């Protein structure tokens, strides 16, 4: 069930220099589903409530200004998957203890966070 409410974050645009590389990375790591929109762009759905797309011609978000966190079942397992699929860890697990978080850079250098519920 999708929740529609004033102020809810509902859509993300992720900068990339290579859309297919980003599709491969995010679908392998997070299981996001992709679809081709009517305008031909490849979009994603997180499987819960947020959708978005990858965009070219825009600088990556390589510093943690606005920082988006992705909820995962296991930060530890996700870190290993990120490293195995071309990403890198920029803030290791444990820095925000007792919260279970980490930050990673995707293959384009965009920095996002990981969050595991206690």
N, C-alpha and C positions, 0 to 999 in steps of 0.2 A: 504494500500500500504506500503510495507516494503522499508525503505530507506537503501541502501547499500552504505556506504561511508567510506573511509579511516579514521580511528581513532574513529569510532562510537563504543560505548559500546553495545555489543550484547548478552552476555552470562554471567550468574552468577552461582557460586556453593555455596550453603549454607550448612555449616556443621550442622549435626544433630546426635543425638543418637537414634532417632526414626523417621524414614521416614514417617510413616503413621500419627504420631502426627503433624509433620511439614506440610504435605499435608493438613490435616484438618484445621490447623491454618491459613495458607496462602490462602486457597481457601475460607474460611469463611470470613476473614478480607478483602481481596483484590479482590476476585472473579477470581483468577488465574485459568486457565484451565490446567489440567494435562493430560499426555499421557504416555504410556509405550513405551520406545525407543526399537530399534532392539536388544540392548544388555540386555534388561530387566529392566533397570533403569527407575524410574519414573521421568519424566521431567515436567517442567511447562512453560507456555507461559503467559505473562502478558496481552495479549489481544491487545497489541499495536505493540511493536517491539522487546521486550527483552524476551529471553528464558533462561532456566537454569535447574539445577537439585539440589537435596539434596544429600550430600555425607556423608558417615560415616567414622570413623577412622581419623578424622581431628579435631583439637581443634576449639572451637567456637570463634567467633570474639566478645568478650565481652567488649572490650574497643573501643572507637571511634578513631581508627587510620584511616584506609581507611573507609570512612563513605558513605554509599549509601542511598539516599533519595528516597522514593516512593511517587509519586504524588497521592493525594486523593481529593475527592470532598469536604470533611469536616474533618479537623484535629480533631475537638471536637468529632464528631460522631465516628471517627475511634479510638480515644483513648478509648472511652467507649467499643467498640467492642473488642479491644485488651485486655482490663482488664477482660472482660467477657469470653474470650476464652483462658486464661492461660498465657498471656503476661503481662508485667509490663512497666510502663512509667518511664524512667530514666532521661528525661529532659522534663518538662512540657511545654505546649503551653505558649508563651509569652516571653520566654528567648531571642529569636532572633528578637523581635519586631523591626520594624513593619512587618517583615516577619512572616507568619503563619507557624511555624514549631514545631515539638516535636520529641523526640527520644524515642524508645521503645526497650525492650529486648523481643525476641520471647521465647517460652517455653524452648529452649536450652540455652538461654542467649546471642544469637547474637544481637548486637546493630545495629539498622537501624534507619533512620530518616523518618519523614513524612513531606510533603510539600503541602500546599494548595495555588493555584494561587490566587493572589489578584483579 
